Amino acid sequence: MANGGVIGVAIIPTQGDGPTTTFTSTGTYTAGPTASTVNYLIAAGGGSGGGADEISGAGGAGGLLNGTSPVSGGSPYAVVVGGAASSSSWNSISTTGGGAGGPTRNTSGSPGGSGGGAGDYSGSGGSGTAGQGNTGGNASGETVGSGGGQASAATTNPTGLVGDGLDSSISGSPVIYSQGGGSGSARTGASTAPSGGGTYEPGPNNTYANRGYGANSSKSGGSGVVIIQEIGNGPFLASGIWNLKTQFQYKKAGNWPS
């Protein structure tokens, strides 16, 4: 038969994505031998709460950049993962640590990847870094400002919603990265919130990373993270009925899907 003896259409396989590597500390990423393009997510560490006093603001989220970058197969690349309020970087792409909350009454939040929230009464939120984050929240009377996030600025209290983070599944599971620390309507911080976060409005899931710390606390924000996913450098995938000639070619090359 023309198709090698198997009745059916010829299937040309497609190559799936390659491995995803997550760095929670500084290290080296070595591209796969045939890798040429990767997806990346680079988040800096979140900002700290302004202080132990209830009049202080919440920390801003660590700056975040994500996108696609070319790589050279087999080459090593330095990865820097920042601690709280510190920068993260990879392949000459750098993000800025989150800004601290305003430390006392009538003080502004610090600038950063996302800005920190203001101290109570009349403080202003710190500014964020363009493309990486947003502005922290302003104070309103006795309520302090929330931290800015990667996806949106914090709103002015008393509504006081934190700046939203970025919901990404680059790691294989949905995670919200770089969300601002919360002030709470009564200036409360939540020391049990994940990744150094304060009280917050619920998101699509309960997994957070690289957040600013909440108000009423001088604790540090969440540490940074760098995630790299190789595009089109994984196993060959196909379904249906195979042309025997095509099967032989890919089996011989070591790319027959299991």
Secondary structure by P-SEA (a helix, b strand, c coil): cccccccccbbbbbbcccbbbbbccbbbbbcccccccccbbbbcbbbccccccccbbbbbccbbbbbbbbbcccbbbbbbbbcccbbbbcccbbbbcbbbccccccbbbbbccbbbbbcccbbbbbbbccccbbbbbbbcccbbbbbbccccccccccccccbbbbbccccccccccbbbbbbccccccccccccccccccccccccccbbbbbcccccccbbbbbbbbbcccccccccccccaaaaaaaaaaccccc
